[in-house]
Amino acid sequence: MLPVLRRLGLRAFSMASDSYSSGTHSAAFVTCPNDTVAKELARGIVEKKLAACVNIIPQITSVSNHPYEVAEVISLPIDQGNPPYLKWIGDTVPE
């Protein structure tokens, strides 16, 4: 699963140039079975500069039409945001 996350991270957080243009950054959402796995995954993603920041949201309850073996890994483009924050993402996550 980590090679998939690596490709997702590289694609999701790649930049076209030094200046931000709409949709060049993404927010990714990944479910984890427990806090330990979430922290390990988050640490690896940030250390490898695949993301500028990872938020761990504890105690989420999901209602799904599939078994948990199918992990949620999705990415959404960021069309607008706080310009200094978007610049920080671009400076932190290499192309």
C-alpha positions as CSV (number, residue, x, y, z in Angstrom):
1,M,0.0,0.0,0.0
2,L,2.9,2.5,0.7
3,P,4.0,2.6,-3.0
4,V,0.5,3.6,-3.9
5,L,0.5,6.3,-1.2
6,R,3.9,7.5,-2.5
7,R,2.6,7.9,-6.0
8,L,-0.5,9.6,-4.7
9,G,1.5,11.9,-2.5
10,L,3.9,12.8,-5.3
11,R,1.0,13.5,-7.7
12,A,-1.3,15.1,-5.1
13,F,1.3,17.6,-3.9
14,S,3.3,18.3,-7.0
15,M,3.7,21.9,-8.1
16,A,3.8,23.3,-11.6
17,S,5.9,26.4,-10.6
18,D,7.0,28.5,-7.7
19,S,3.7,30.5,-7.8
20,Y,0.4,28.8,-6.8
21,S,-2.2,28.2,-9.5
22,S,-5.6,26.8,-8.7
23,G,-5.7,23.0,-8.3
24,T,-1.9,22.4,-8.1
25,H,-2.2,21.3,-4.4
26,S,-4.4,18.6,-3.1
27,A,-5.7,17.4,0.3
28,A,-5.6,13.7,0.7
29,F,-7.7,11.6,3.1
30,V,-6.6,8.1,4.3
31,T,-8.4,5.9,6.8
32,C,-6.3,3.9,9.3
33,P,-7.3,1.0,11.5
34,N,-5.8,2.7,14.7
35,D,-3.9,5.6,16.1
36,T,-0.5,3.8,16.0
37,V,-0.8,3.1,12.2
38,A,-2.0,6.7,11.6
39,K,0.9,8.2,13.4
40,E,3.4,5.9,11.7
41,L,2.0,6.7,8.3
42,A,1.8,10.4,9.0
43,R,5.4,10.5,10.2
44,G,6.7,8.7,7.1
45,I,4.7,10.9,4.7
46,V,6.0,14.2,6.3
47,E,9.6,12.9,6.7
48,K,9.6,12.0,3.0
49,K,8.2,15.4,2.1
50,L,5.1,13.9,0.4
51,A,3.0,16.3,2.5
52,A,3.6,19.6,4.2
53,C,1.3,18.6,7.1
54,V,-0.7,15.6,8.2
55,N,-3.7,15.9,10.6
56,I,-4.8,12.9,12.5
57,I,-8.5,13.0,13.4
58,P,-9.2,10.5,16.2
59,Q,-12.5,8.8,17.0
60,I,-14.1,9.0,13.5
61,T,-17.0,6.6,13.1
62,S,-17.5,5.4,9.5
63,V,-20.6,3.8,8.1
64,S,-19.7,2.0,4.9
65,N,-21.1,-0.4,2.3
66,H,-17.8,-2.3,2.1
67,P,-15.6,-4.3,4.5
68,Y,-12.8,-2.3,6.1
69,E,-10.2,-4.1,4.1
70,V,-10.9,-1.5,1.4
71,A,-9.0,1.6,2.7
72,E,-10.2,5.0,1.8
73,V,-7.4,6.8,0.0
74,I,-8.7,9.9,-1.9
75,S,-7.4,13.2,-3.0
76,L,-9.2,16.5,-3.6
77,P,-7.7,19.5,-5.5
78,I,-7.3,22.7,-3.6
79,D,-8.8,25.5,-5.7
80,Q,-8.5,28.4,-3.2
81,G,-6.9,29.0,0.1
82,N,-4.8,31.3,2.3
83,P,-2.0,32.4,-0.1
84,P,0.8,32.2,2.6
85,Y,-0.3,28.7,3.5
86,L,-0.4,27.6,-0.1
87,K,3.1,29.0,-0.6
88,W,4.3,27.2,2.5
89,I,3.0,23.9,1.1
90,G,4.8,24.6,-2.2
91,D,8.0,25.4,-0.4
92,T,7.8,22.4,1.9
93,V,6.8,19.6,-0.6
94,P,9.2,19.3,-3.5
95,E,8.0,18.6,-7.0
